[in-house]
Amino acid sequence: MGVTPSAQYSITLRLEMAHGLPGLAAEVASAISAAGGSITSMEVVEADHRRVVREMVVDATSVENEDEVIAAAGAVDGVTVTSAEDRTFRLHKGGKIEMVPRARLETREDLSVAYMPGVASVARAIAADPLAAFDYTLKRNMVAVITNGTAVLGLGDIGAAAGMPVMEGKSLLFKEFADVDSYAICVDSKDPNEIIRVCEAIAPAFGGINLEDIAAPVCFEVEDTLKERLDIPVFHDDQHGTAVVLLAALINACKITGHKIQDLKVVVNGIGASGVACSKILLNAGVTNIIGCDTRGAIYHGRTENMNFMKDWYADHTNPGDIRGDLTEAVKGANLFVGLSGPGTFSVEQLKSMGKDPIVFAMANPTPEIMPEQAAPYVRVMATGRSDYPNQINNVLAFPGLFRGALDVRATSISEGMKVAAAQAIADTISDAELHEDYIIPSVFNPNVAPAVAAATRRVAIDEGLARIIPEE
């Protein structure tokens, strides 16, 4: 089964073609297609009596396939590949974010107000009342995006510096979707105590902390400790952002299948940070039968192999039927499969053993546990973490609006109630008339999502007494 080409593997080819050979461009297009690529644009950029230079933008299926596409184009007689540029690397050149001033400095008077001596009076006001920092500094709208690079996307432990492009991307999304300012901070340490100390030390400058791509179980200790010690929201997006959007997707999927959430048998494959958080939010939503699987199979009460303190908690709160064995055994008769593991870890045969109208959320990135093309004949509702397939379960639907709402009321934390309200707000952006197997989750570019999530978050924060201020609206 072929894999659909994607813009994330897009390359721009510059091809020099011999003049006077009819059908040469079509031959190149055919060779690229045979290699698995998909041409999205093609234009002539230079021409003379000897040659024609064409620029082609081609979507491939993987990094390896990019090389295959380049080789296929260059193998056509009369064609020379003069350059091949990866679109993703070009976009990242020089970084994706920058700081811009909000105040203009045009005169000596402007300088004296923005900096010395005028700034001293503002500094004294904050020294007398630290909460005044929300009024007179960037703290009111600033989030720290923190990582140590130990669990990056599908790449694993690649280090703090390598995690920086992902954190920059997070900051870009914060600004684009909810007008939240943020800054990427990479901590070169695997010691949870050191990460905690860094976050505590910089917290006065920020209105919230977004933890990202920190491996389990360190992420649990870091988040739990910071929640106890800090009076600003601390949110591990890999856990809770994924969980919020998953719950939103499930709310709408159940409308299609007719399943009741409390009657579902759910199998979660991959019990790391996001697997635990997704299971917790499903339990809070009313699911009673969840079975978690890791590389050693089902997690059950009394298991000792490959366990940690979070898996011990998991064993005590899930798997009421004491199912043992591997994923194949656990998934029999299940209504929902949640994949948070790795590529190709869920087979067609395992899918076929699920219950009627199965729901599959295969969220490993960039390659899901099972490809939608493979699952299509047997699944009722399918979702992935990819943007090039229907029903993308993407954290960007949750975290910008959640932090926007939290910052608007200067919340001291983000509660479970705020997360559930955010999930319902995301689900509600799709009307019953619009709901379809291929449309259970709104687009990340839907302009109604972040405001709806922010409004729901503000409302619950106020109701639960977590808000420092109540906006006039």
Sine and cosine of phi, psi and omega as CSV:
sin_phi,cos_phi,sin_psi,cos_psi,sin_omega,cos_omega
0.00,0.00,0.83,-0.55,-0.03,-1.00
-0.95,0.32,0.44,-0.90,0.05,-1.00
-0.98,-0.19,0.68,-0.73,-0.04,-1.00
-0.93,0.36,0.77,-0.64,0.09,-1.00
-0.86,0.51,0.50,-0.87,-0.10,-1.00
-0.71,-0.71,0.49,-0.87,0.03,-1.00
-0.90,0.43,-0.38,0.92,0.01,-1.00
-0.93,0.37,-0.27,0.96,0.08,-1.00
-0.90,-0.44,0.69,0.72,-0.05,-1.00
-1.00,0.02,0.66,-0.75,0.05,-1.00
-0.75,-0.66,0.53,-0.85,0.09,-1.00
-0.96,-0.29,0.90,-0.44,-0.02,-1.00
-0.98,-0.20,0.69,-0.72,0.17,-0.99
-0.93,-0.36,0.88,-0.47,-0.12,-0.99
-0.89,-0.46,0.77,-0.64,0.09,-1.00
-0.99,-0.15,0.89,-0.46,-0.08,-1.00
-0.92,-0.40,0.67,-0.74,0.02,-1.00
-0.89,0.46,0.69,-0.72,-0.01,-1.00
-0.97,0.24,0.58,-0.81,0.12,-0.99
1.00,0.01,0.17,0.98,0.07,-1.00
-0.96,-0.28,0.99,-0.12,-0.06,-1.00
-0.89,0.46,0.62,-0.78,0.05,-1.00
0.99,0.17,0.10,0.99,-0.06,-1.00
-0.91,0.41,-0.67,0.74,0.01,-1.00
-0.88,0.47,-0.64,0.77,0.03,-1.00
-0.92,0.40,-0.58,0.81,0.03,-1.00
-0.91,0.41,-0.65,0.76,0.06,-1.00
-0.90,0.44,-0.70,0.71,0.00,-1.00
-0.87,0.50,-0.64,0.77,0.02,-1.00
-0.91,0.40,-0.64,0.76,0.00,-1.00
-0.91,0.41,-0.65,0.76,0.02,-1.00
-0.91,0.42,-0.68,0.73,0.03,-1.00
-0.89,0.46,-0.68,0.74,0.01,-1.00
-0.90,0.44,-0.47,0.88,0.02,-1.00
-0.99,0.13,-0.05,1.00,0.04,-1.00
0.97,-0.22,0.03,1.00,-0.02,-1.00
-1.00,-0.02,0.30,-0.95,0.03,-1.00
-0.76,-0.65,0.88,-0.47,-0.03,-1.00
-0.98,0.21,0.83,-0.56,0.01,-1.00
-0.98,-0.20,-0.36,0.93,0.10,-0.99
-0.35,-0.94,0.46,-0.89,0.02,-1.00
-0.46,-0.89,0.76,-0.65,0.01,-1.00
-0.52,-0.85,0.45,-0.90,0.08,-1.00
-0.99,0.11,0.80,-0.60,-0.02,-1.00
-0.93,-0.36,-0.34,0.94,0.06,-1.00
-0.48,-0.88,0.44,-0.90,0.07,-1.00
-0.32,-0.95,0.58,-0.82,0.17,-0.99
-0.49,-0.87,-0.19,-0.98,-0.09,-1.00
-0.95,0.32,-0.24,0.97,-0.02,-1.00
-0.98,-0.18,-0.53,0.85,-0.17,-0.98
-0.48,-0.88,0.32,-0.95,0.15,-0.99
-0.81,-0.59,0.79,-0.62,0.03,-1.00
-0.97,-0.23,0.86,-0.51,0.02,-1.00
-0.91,-0.42,0.59,-0.81,0.10,-0.99
-0.94,-0.34,0.82,-0.57,-0.01,-1.00
-0.86,-0.51,0.69,-0.72,0.15,-0.99
-0.97,-0.24,0.83,-0.56,-0.11,-0.99
-0.80,-0.60,0.76,-0.64,0.15,-0.99
-1.00,-0.01,0.76,-0.65,0.04,-1.00
-0.94,-0.33,-0.03,-1.00,-0.04,-1.00
-0.98,-0.21,-0.21,0.98,-0.01,-1.00
-0.18,-0.98,0.15,-0.99,0.07,-1.00
-0.88,0.48,-0.65,0.76,0.01,-1.00
-0.90,0.44,-0.63,0.77,-0.01,-1.00
-0.92,0.39,-0.48,0.88,0.08,-1.00
-0.84,0.54,-0.71,0.70,0.01,-1.00
-0.90,0.44,-0.60,0.80,0.02,-1.00
-0.91,0.40,-0.63,0.78,0.03,-1.00
-0.90,0.43,-0.70,0.71,0.01,-1.00
-0.87,0.49,-0.70,0.71,-0.01,-1.00
-0.91,0.43,-0.64,0.77,-0.01,-1.00
-0.90,0.44,-0.67,0.74,0.02,-1.00
-0.91,0.42,-0.67,0.75,-0.02,-1.00
-0.95,0.32,-0.31,0.95,-0.03,-1.00
-0.99,0.15,-0.19,0.98,0.01,-1.00
-0.97,0.25,0.77,-0.64,0.00,-1.00
-0.86,0.51,0.73,-0.69,0.01,-1.00
1.00,0.01,0.09,1.00,-0.06,-1.00
-0.84,-0.54,0.72,-0.69,0.10,-0.99
-0.83,-0.56,0.78,-0.63,0.08,-1.00
-1.00,0.09,0.94,-0.33,-0.04,-1.00
-1.00,0.03,-0.40,0.91,0.08,-1.00
-0.34,-0.94,0.44,-0.90,0.06,-1.00
-0.57,-0.82,0.90,-0.43,-0.08,-1.00
-0.87,-0.49,0.79,-0.61,0.04,-1.00
-0.96,0.27,0.81,-0.58,-0.05,-1.00
-0.87,0.50,-0.62,0.78,-0.05,-1.00
-0.91,0.42,-0.69,0.72,0.01,-1.00
-0.91,0.41,-0.61,0.79,0.00,-1.00
-0.89,0.46,-0.67,0.75,-0.01,-1.00
-0.90,0.43,-0.56,0.83,-0.08,-1.00
-0.99,0.10,-0.15,0.99,-0.08,-1.00
-0.87,0.49,0.85,-0.52,-0.01,-1.00
0.99,0.11,0.03,1.00,-0.01,-1.00
1.00,0.00,0.21,-0.98,-0.11,-0.99
-0.94,-0.34,-0.14,0.99,-0.02,-1.00
-0.74,-0.68,0.33,-0.94,0.09,-1.00
-0.47,-0.88,0.27,-0.96,0.05,-1.00
-0.99,-0.13,0.70,-0.72,0.07,-1.00
-0.81,-0.59,0.60,-0.80,-0.04,-1.00
-0.97,0.25,0.54,-0.84,0.12,-0.99
-1.00,-0.07,-0.42,0.91,0.01,-1.00
-0.96,-0.27,0.63,-0.78,0.00,-1.00
-0.99,-0.11,0.63,-0.77,0.05,-1.00
-0.90,-0.44,0.97,-0.23,-0.03,-1.00
-0.86,-0.51,-0.33,0.94,-0.04,-1.00
-0.71,-0.70,0.20,-0.98,0.07,-1.00
-0.88,0.47,-0.57,0.82,0.02,-1.00
-0.91,0.42,-0.66,0.75,0.05,-1.00
-0.84,0.54,-0.70,0.71,-0.02,-1.00
-0.90,0.45,-0.63,0.78,-0.03,-1.00
-0.94,0.34,-0.43,0.90,0.04,-1.00
-0.99,0.12,-0.69,0.73,-0.06,-1.00
-0.96,0.26,-0.53,0.85,-0.02,-1.00
-0.82,-0.58,-0.67,-0.74,-0.05,-1.00
-0.98,0.20,0.63,-0.78,0.09,1.00
-1.00,-0.06,-0.17,0.98,-0.14,-0.99
-0.87,0.49,-0.59,0.80,-0.08,-1.00
-0.89,0.46,-0.37,0.93,-0.05,-1.00
-0.87,0.49,-0.61,0.79,-0.02,-1.00
-0.92,0.39,-0.58,0.81,0.05,-1.00
-0.93,0.36,-0.67,0.74,0.03,-1.00
-0.86,0.50,-0.65,0.76,0.03,-1.00
-0.91,0.42,-0.60,0.80,0.02,-1.00
-0.90,0.44,-0.63,0.77,0.01,-1.00
-0.95,0.30,-0.57,0.82,0.06,-1.00
-0.88,0.47,-0.60,0.80,0.01,-1.00
-0.97,0.24,-0.52,0.85,-0.02,-1.00
-0.61,-0.80,1.00,-0.09,-0.07,-1.00
-0.83,0.56,-0.48,0.88,0.01,-1.00
-0.93,0.38,-0.28,0.96,0.06,-1.00
-0.91,0.42,-0.28,0.96,0.06,-1.00
-0.86,0.50,-0.50,0.87,0.05,-1.00
-0.90,0.44,-0.52,0.86,-0.04,-1.00
-1.00,0.07,-0.55,0.83,-0.21,-0.98
-0.87,-0.50,0.16,0.99,0.07,-1.00
-0.67,-0.74,0.07,-1.00,0.01,-1.00
-0.94,0.35,-0.11,0.99,0.00,-1.00
-0.80,0.60,-0.56,0.83,-0.08,-1.00
-0.87,0.50,-0.39,0.92,-0.08,-1.00
-0.67,-0.75,0.44,0.90,-0.12,-0.99
-0.86,-0.50,0.77,-0.64,0.02,-1.00
-0.87,-0.48,0.68,-0.74,0.12,-0.99
-1.00,0.01,0.81,-0.59,0.06,-1.00
-0.98,-0.19,0.95,-0.33,-0.20,-0.98
-0.93,-0.37,0.73,-0.68,0.13,-0.99
-0.59,-0.81,0.29,-0.96,0.25,-0.97
-0.85,-0.52,0.13,0.99,0.12,-0.99
0.94,0.34,0.43,0.90,-0.05,-1.00
-1.00,-0.10,-0.13,0.99,0.02,-1.00
-0.52,-0.86,0.89,0.45,-0.11,-0.99
-1.00,0.05,0.86,-0.52,0.05,-1.00
0.66,0.75,-0.78,-0.63,0.07,-1.00
-0.99,-0.13,0.30,0.95,-0.15,-0.99
-0.99,-0.16,-0.32,0.95,0.03,-1.00
0.99,0.17,-0.59,-0.80,-0.09,-1.00
-1.00,0.09,1.00,-0.10,-0.02,-1.00
-0.92,-0.40,0.00,1.00,0.07,-1.00
0.99,-0.11,0.33,-0.94,-0.10,-1.00
-0.89,0.45,-0.72,0.70,-0.04,-1.00
-0.89,0.45,-0.66,0.75,0.00,-1.00
-0.93,0.36,-0.37,0.93,0.05,-1.00
-0.98,0.19,-0.19,0.98,-0.09,-1.00
-0.87,0.50,-0.69,0.73,0.01,-1.00
-0.86,0.50,-0.56,0.83,0.03,-1.00
-0.93,0.36,-0.66,0.75,0.01,-1.00
-0.92,0.39,-0.61,0.79,0.09,-1.00
-0.87,0.49,-0.65,0.76,0.04,-1.00
-0.88,0.48,-0.63,0.78,0.05,-1.00
-0.88,0.48,-0.70,0.71,0.02,-1.00
-0.89,0.46,-0.63,0.77,0.04,-1.00
-0.87,0.49,-0.68,0.73,0.00,-1.00
-0.92,0.39,-0.66,0.75,0.06,-1.00
-0.80,0.59,-0.73,0.68,-0.08,-1.00
-0.95,0.30,-0.71,0.71,-0.08,-1.00
-0.91,0.41,-0.64,0.77,-0.15,-0.99
-0.99,-0.12,-0.34,0.94,-0.05,-1.00
-0.61,-0.80,0.14,0.99,-0.01,-1.00
0.82,0.58,0.60,0.80,0.08,-1.00
-0.99,-0.15,0.81,-0.59,0.09,-1.00
-0.98,0.18,0.57,-0.82,0.03,-1.00
-0.40,-0.92,0.26,-0.96,0.03,-1.00
-0.65,-0.76,0.66,-0.75,-0.03,-1.00
-0.99,0.10,0.80,-0.60,0.00,-1.00
-0.78,-0.63,0.89,-0.45,-0.02,-1.00
-0.97,-0.25,0.84,-0.54,-0.07,-1.00
-0.98,-0.22,0.88,-0.48,-0.08,-1.00
-1.00,0.07,0.94,0.34,0.00,-1.00
-0.33,-0.94,0.57,-0.82,0.12,-0.99
-0.97,-0.24,0.02,1.00,-0.01,-1.00
-0.99,0.15,0.90,-0.43,-0.03,-1.00
-0.85,0.52,-0.58,0.82,0.00,-1.00
-0.91,0.41,-0.58,0.81,0.02,-1.00
-0.95,0.33,-0.65,0.76,0.05,-1.00
-0.89,0.46,-0.67,0.75,0.03,-1.00
-0.88,0.47,-0.69,0.72,-0.02,-1.00
-0.89,0.45,-0.66,0.75,0.02,-1.00
-0.88,0.48,-0.74,0.68,-0.02,-1.00
-0.90,0.44,-0.67,0.74,0.03,-1.00
-0.89,0.46,-0.63,0.78,-0.08,-1.00
-0.93,0.36,-0.55,0.83,-0.06,-1.00
-0.99,-0.10,-0.13,0.99,-0.10,-0.99
-0.82,0.57,-0.57,0.82,-0.02,-1.00
-0.84,0.54,-0.39,0.92,-0.05,-1.00
-1.00,0.00,-0.06,1.00,-0.15,-0.99
-0.81,-0.59,0.52,-0.86,0.08,-1.00
-1.00,0.00,-0.14,0.99,0.03,-1.00
-0.17,-0.98,0.31,-0.95,0.03,-1.00
-0.80,-0.60,0.82,-0.57,0.08,-1.00
-0.96,-0.29,0.94,-0.35,0.05,-1.00
-1.00,0.08,0.59,-0.80,-0.14,-0.99
-0.51,-0.86,0.69,-0.73,0.17,-0.99
0.81,0.58,0.68,0.73,0.11,-0.99
-0.95,-0.32,0.82,-0.57,-0.15,-0.99
-0.92,0.39,0.51,-0.86,0.16,-0.99
-0.97,0.24,0.53,-0.85,0.04,1.00
-1.00,0.00,0.04,1.00,-0.02,-1.00
-0.85,0.53,-0.64,0.77,-0.05,-1.00
-0.86,0.51,-0.58,0.81,-0.01,-1.00
-0.91,0.41,-0.72,0.69,-0.01,-1.00
-0.90,0.43,-0.67,0.74,0.00,-1.00
-0.89,0.46,-0.76,0.65,-0.05,-1.00
-0.91,0.42,-0.74,0.68,-0.04,-1.00
-0.88,0.48,-0.66,0.75,-0.01,-1.00
-0.93,0.38,-0.69,0.72,0.00,-1.00
-0.91,0.42,-0.58,0.81,0.05,-1.00
-0.88,0.48,-0.61,0.79,0.00,-1.00
-0.95,0.32,-0.58,0.81,-0.18,-0.98
-1.00,-0.09,-0.43,0.91,-0.10,-0.99
-0.96,-0.27,0.43,-0.90,0.01,-1.00
-0.95,-0.31,0.47,0.88,0.12,-0.99
-0.79,-0.61,0.37,-0.93,-0.01,-1.00
-0.87,0.49,0.72,-0.70,0.12,-0.99
-0.85,-0.53,0.84,-0.54,-0.20,-0.98
-0.66,-0.75,0.90,-0.44,0.07,-1.00
-1.00,0.01,0.98,-0.22,-0.19,-0.98
-0.91,0.42,-0.57,0.82,0.03,-1.00
-0.84,0.54,-0.57,0.82,0.05,-1.00
-0.99,0.15,-0.90,0.43,-0.28,-0.96
-1.00,0.08,-0.54,0.84,0.08,-1.00
-0.89,0.45,-0.72,0.69,0.06,-1.00
-0.87,0.50,-0.69,0.72,-0.05,-1.00
-0.89,0.45,-0.67,0.74,-0.02,-1.00
-0.88,0.47,-0.73,0.68,-0.05,-1.00
-0.94,0.33,-0.59,0.81,0.07,-1.00
-0.87,0.49,-0.70,0.72,0.01,-1.00
-0.90,0.44,-0.64,0.77,0.05,-1.00
-0.86,0.51,-0.71,0.71,0.01,-1.00
-0.89,0.46,-0.65,0.76,-0.03,-1.00
-0.93,0.37,-0.63,0.78,0.04,-1.00
-0.82,0.57,-0.71,0.70,-0.03,-1.00
-0.98,0.21,-0.56,0.83,0.04,-1.00
-0.89,0.46,-0.62,0.79,0.00,-1.00
-0.93,0.38,-0.48,0.88,0.09,-1.00
-0.90,0.43,-0.54,0.84,-0.02,-1.00
-0.98,0.20,-0.71,0.70,-0.08,-1.00
-0.99,0.11,-0.35,0.94,-0.07,-1.00
1.00,0.08,0.02,1.00,0.04,-1.00
-0.92,0.39,0.54,-0.84,0.18,-0.98
-0.99,-0.13,0.71,-0.70,-0.09,-1.00
-0.82,0.58,-0.64,0.77,-0.07,-1.00
-0.94,0.33,-0.26,0.97,-0.02,-1.00
-0.99,-0.16,-0.02,1.00,-0.10,-0.99
-0.95,0.32,0.60,-0.80,0.29,-0.96
-0.98,-0.20,0.87,-0.50,-0.11,-0.99
-0.89,-0.46,0.72,-0.69,0.12,-0.99
-0.89,-0.45,0.83,-0.56,0.02,-1.00
-0.95,-0.32,0.88,-0.47,-0.01,-1.00
-0.97,-0.24,0.93,-0.36,-0.07,-1.00
0.93,-0.37,0.99,-0.11,-0.08,-1.00
-0.96,-0.28,0.90,0.44,0.16,-0.99
-0.98,-0.20,-0.49,-0.87,-0.06,-1.00
-0.86,0.51,-0.79,0.61,-0.05,-1.00
-0.95,0.32,-0.56,0.83,0.02,-1.00
-0.89,0.46,-0.66,0.75,0.04,-1.00
-0.92,0.39,-0.72,0.70,-0.03,-1.00
-0.91,0.42,-0.66,0.75,0.03,-1.00
-0.89,0.45,-0.65,0.76,0.02,-1.00
-0.91,0.42,-0.65,0.76,-0.01,-1.00
-0.90,0.44,-0.69,0.73,-0.04,-1.00
-0.94,0.34,-0.52,0.85,0.07,-1.00
-0.93,0.37,-0.64,0.77,0.07,-1.00
-0.88,0.47,-0.68,0.73,0.03,-1.00
-0.90,0.43,-0.46,0.89,0.00,-1.00
-0.99,0.12,-0.13,0.99,0.07,-1.00
0.89,-0.46,-0.07,1.00,0.05,-1.00
-0.93,0.38,0.71,-0.70,-0.04,-1.00
-0.92,-0.39,-0.26,0.97,-0.07,-1.00
-0.83,-0.56,1.00,-0.02,0.04,-1.00
-0.88,-0.47,0.72,-0.69,0.09,-1.00
-0.86,-0.51,0.85,-0.53,0.03,-1.00
-0.99,-0.16,0.66,-0.75,0.03,-1.00
-0.81,-0.59,0.64,-0.76,0.15,-0.99
-0.84,-0.54,-0.32,-0.95,-0.06,-1.00
-0.92,0.39,-0.26,0.97,0.04,-1.00
-0.98,-0.18,0.08,1.00,0.02,-1.00
0.97,-0.23,-0.37,-0.93,-0.07,-1.00
-0.90,0.43,0.61,-0.79,0.09,-1.00
-1.00,-0.05,0.78,-0.62,-0.06,-1.00
-0.62,-0.78,0.35,-0.94,0.00,-1.00
-0.88,0.47,0.83,-0.56,-0.01,-1.00
0.98,-0.21,-0.15,0.99,0.03,-1.00
-0.93,0.37,0.62,-0.78,-0.05,-1.00
-0.88,-0.47,-0.36,0.93,-0.07,-1.00
-0.98,0.18,0.72,-0.69,0.09,-1.00
0.82,0.58,0.73,0.68,-0.01,-1.00
-0.92,-0.38,0.34,-0.94,0.15,-0.99
-0.57,-0.82,-0.07,-1.00,-0.13,-0.99
-0.91,0.42,-0.54,0.84,0.02,-1.00
-0.97,0.26,-0.58,0.81,0.05,-1.00
-0.94,0.33,-0.50,0.87,0.12,-0.99
-0.89,0.45,-0.69,0.72,0.07,-1.00
-0.87,0.50,-0.69,0.72,-0.04,-1.00
-0.87,0.49,-0.70,0.72,0.00,-1.00
-0.88,0.47,-0.54,0.84,-0.03,-1.00
-0.98,0.19,-0.30,0.96,-0.13,-0.99
-0.88,-0.48,0.00,1.00,-0.03,-1.00
-0.72,-0.69,-0.06,-1.00,0.07,-1.00
0.81,0.59,0.86,0.51,-0.03,-1.00
-0.90,0.44,-0.39,0.92,0.01,-1.00
-1.00,0.03,0.06,1.00,0.01,-1.00
0.81,0.59,0.68,0.73,0.04,-1.00
-0.92,0.38,0.70,-0.72,0.04,-1.00
-0.80,-0.60,0.27,-0.96,-0.04,-1.00
0.94,-0.34,-0.21,-0.98,-0.08,-1.00
-1.00,-0.01,-0.10,-0.99,-0.03,-1.00
-0.86,0.51,-0.60,0.80,0.00,-1.00
-0.85,0.53,-0.65,0.76,0.01,-1.00
-0.96,0.29,-0.67,0.74,-0.09,-1.00
-0.92,0.40,-0.57,0.82,-0.16,-0.99
-0.99,0.11,-0.12,0.99,-0.01,-1.00
-0.87,0.49,0.83,-0.56,0.03,-1.00
0.97,0.23,0.08,1.00,-0.02,-1.00
-0.94,0.33,0.48,-0.88,0.06,-1.00
-1.00,-0.09,-0.48,0.88,-0.04,-1.00
-0.70,-0.71,0.79,-0.61,0.15,-0.99
-0.95,-0.31,0.81,-0.58,0.05,-1.00
-0.92,-0.40,0.91,-0.42,-0.03,-1.00
-0.98,-0.21,0.88,-0.48,0.05,-1.00
-0.70,-0.71,0.71,0.71,-0.16,-0.99
-0.84,-0.54,-1.00,-0.06,-0.06,-1.00
-0.37,-0.93,0.11,-0.99,-0.09,-1.00
-0.91,0.41,0.64,-0.76,0.13,-0.99
0.92,0.38,0.37,0.93,-0.06,-1.00
-1.00,-0.06,0.01,1.00,0.02,-1.00
-0.78,-0.63,0.84,-0.54,-0.14,-0.99
-0.99,-0.15,0.28,-0.96,0.08,-1.00
-0.87,0.50,-0.65,0.76,0.00,-1.00
-0.89,0.45,-0.63,0.78,0.06,-1.00
-0.91,0.41,-0.65,0.76,0.05,-1.00
-0.87,0.49,-0.67,0.75,-0.04,-1.00
-0.91,0.41,-0.33,0.94,0.00,-1.00
-1.00,0.07,-0.08,1.00,-0.01,-1.00
-0.96,0.29,0.12,-0.99,-0.02,-1.00
-0.96,0.28,-0.09,-1.00,-0.03,-1.00
-0.90,0.43,0.60,-0.80,0.02,-1.00
0.77,0.64,0.85,0.53,-0.07,-1.00
-0.92,0.38,0.55,-0.84,0.07,-1.00
-0.94,-0.35,0.79,-0.62,-0.02,-1.00
-0.82,-0.57,0.88,-0.48,0.11,-0.99
-0.93,-0.37,1.00,-0.05,-0.04,-1.00
-0.99,-0.14,0.99,-0.16,-0.26,-0.97
-0.95,-0.32,0.10,0.99,0.07,-1.00
-0.88,0.47,0.65,-0.76,-0.03,-1.00
-0.82,-0.57,0.61,-0.79,0.05,1.00
-1.00,0.10,-0.19,0.98,-0.02,-1.00
-0.92,-0.39,0.87,-0.49,-0.07,-1.00
-0.95,0.31,0.17,-0.99,0.00,-1.00
-0.87,0.50,-0.54,0.84,0.10,-0.99
-0.56,-0.83,0.68,-0.73,-0.03,-1.00
-0.97,0.25,0.60,-0.80,0.01,-1.00
-0.82,0.58,-0.56,0.83,0.02,-1.00
-0.89,0.46,-0.59,0.80,0.02,-1.00
-0.96,0.28,-0.61,0.80,-0.09,-1.00
-0.98,0.18,-0.41,0.91,-0.19,-0.98
-0.73,0.68,-0.69,0.72,-0.06,-1.00
-0.94,0.34,-0.25,0.97,-0.18,-0.98
-0.85,-0.52,-0.16,0.99,-0.11,-0.99
-0.95,-0.31,0.55,-0.83,0.06,-1.00
-1.00,0.04,-0.74,0.67,0.02,-1.00
-0.76,-0.65,0.79,-0.61,-0.06,-1.00
-0.82,-0.58,0.70,-0.71,0.09,-1.00
-0.66,-0.75,0.46,-0.89,0.05,-1.00
-0.70,-0.72,-0.08,-1.00,0.11,-0.99
-0.99,-0.13,0.12,0.99,-0.10,-1.00
-0.99,-0.13,0.52,-0.85,-0.05,-1.00
-0.99,0.11,-0.23,0.97,-0.06,-1.00
-0.99,-0.10,0.19,0.98,0.12,-0.99
-0.79,-0.62,0.37,-0.93,0.07,-1.00
-0.88,0.48,0.41,-0.91,0.13,-0.99
0.87,0.48,0.88,0.48,0.06,-1.00
-0.99,0.15,0.89,-0.46,0.10,-0.99
-1.00,0.10,0.99,-0.10,-0.15,-0.99
-0.85,-0.53,0.78,-0.62,-0.02,-1.00
-0.84,0.55,-0.40,0.91,-0.05,-1.00
-0.90,0.43,-0.29,0.96,0.11,-0.99
-0.95,0.32,-0.32,0.95,-0.12,-0.99
-0.94,-0.35,-0.84,0.54,-0.26,-0.97
-0.91,0.41,-0.58,0.82,0.02,-1.00
-0.89,0.45,-0.73,0.68,0.00,-1.00
-0.92,0.39,-0.60,0.80,0.03,-1.00
-0.87,0.49,-0.75,0.66,0.00,-1.00
-0.94,0.33,-0.56,0.83,0.07,-1.00
-0.85,0.52,-0.74,0.67,0.02,-1.00
-0.90,0.43,-0.67,0.74,0.00,-1.00
-0.90,0.43,-0.68,0.73,0.01,-1.00
-0.93,0.38,-0.58,0.81,-0.03,-1.00
-0.87,0.50,-0.54,0.84,-0.01,-1.00
-0.95,-0.31,0.13,0.99,-0.03,-1.00
0.80,0.60,0.76,0.65,-0.06,-1.00
-0.89,0.45,0.51,-0.86,0.03,-1.00
-1.00,0.07,-0.29,0.96,0.01,-1.00
-0.27,-0.96,0.14,-0.99,0.14,-0.99
-0.92,-0.39,0.90,-0.43,-0.13,-0.99
-1.00,-0.03,0.17,-0.98,0.09,-1.00
-0.88,0.48,-0.61,0.79,0.02,-1.00
-0.89,0.45,-0.62,0.79,0.05,-1.00
-0.91,0.41,-0.60,0.80,0.01,-1.00
-0.93,0.38,-0.71,0.70,0.00,-1.00
-0.90,0.44,-0.65,0.76,0.04,-1.00
-0.89,0.46,-0.62,0.79,0.04,-1.00
-0.90,0.44,-0.67,0.74,0.02,-1.00
-0.88,0.48,-0.69,0.72,0.00,-1.00
-0.91,0.42,-0.61,0.79,0.01,-1.00
-0.90,0.43,-0.65,0.76,0.04,-1.00
-0.90,0.44,-0.73,0.68,0.00,-1.00
-0.87,0.49,-0.63,0.78,-0.09,-1.00
-0.95,0.30,-0.21,0.98,0.03,-1.00
-0.95,0.31,-0.22,0.98,0.10,-0.99
-0.97,-0.25,0.87,-0.49,0.00,-1.00
-0.97,0.26,0.30,-0.95,0.03,-1.00
-0.86,0.50,-0.56,0.83,0.00,-1.00
-0.93,0.37,-0.51,0.86,-0.02,-1.00
-1.00,0.08,-0.39,0.92,-0.14,-0.99
-0.86,0.52,0.71,-0.70,-0.05,-1.00
-0.40,-0.92,0.36,-0.93,0.02,-1.00
-0.81,0.58,-0.53,0.84,0.01,-1.00
-0.99,-0.13,0.18,0.98,0.00,-1.00
-0.54,-0.84,0.95,0.31,0.06,-1.00
-0.97,-0.26,-0.20,0.98,-0.03,-1.00
-0.76,-0.65,0.73,-0.68,0.02,-1.00
-0.92,0.38,0.35,-0.93,0.09,-1.00
-0.89,0.45,0.51,-0.86,0.08,-1.00
-0.91,0.42,-0.29,0.96,0.01,-1.00
-0.99,-0.11,0.10,0.99,0.07,-1.00
-0.92,0.38,0.90,-0.44,-0.11,-0.99
-0.94,0.34,-0.18,0.98,-0.03,-1.00
-1.00,0.08,-0.27,0.96,-0.16,-0.99
-0.93,0.36,-0.86,0.51,-0.08,-1.00
-0.85,0.52,-0.70,0.71,0.06,-1.00
-0.88,0.48,-0.61,0.79,0.01,-1.00
-0.92,0.40,-0.68,0.73,0.02,-1.00
-0.91,0.43,-0.68,0.73,0.00,-1.00
-0.88,0.48,-0.69,0.73,-0.01,-1.00
-0.89,0.45,-0.69,0.72,0.01,-1.00
-0.90,0.43,-0.64,0.77,0.01,-1.00
-0.91,0.42,-0.71,0.71,0.03,-1.00
-0.86,0.51,-0.72,0.69,-0.06,-1.00
-0.86,0.51,-0.73,0.68,-0.04,-1.00
-0.94,0.34,-0.63,0.78,0.03,-1.00
-0.86,0.52,-0.66,0.75,0.04,-1.00
-0.92,0.39,-0.73,0.69,-0.02,-1.00
-0.87,0.49,-0.58,0.82,-0.05,-1.00
-1.00,-0.01,0.07,1.00,0.04,-1.00
0.96,0.27,0.40,0.92,-0.03,-1.00
-0.99,-0.14,-0.06,1.00,-0.05,-1.00
-1.00,-0.05,0.70,-0.72,0.08,-1.00
-0.99,0.11,-0.51,0.86,0.03,-1.00
-0.73,-0.68,0.37,-0.93,0.07,-1.00
-0.88,-0.48,0.93,-0.37,-0.01,-1.00
-0.86,0.52,0.44,-0.90,-0.07,-1.00
-0.85,0.52,-0.60,0.80,-0.03,-1.00
-0.94,0.33,0.00,0.00,0.00,0.00
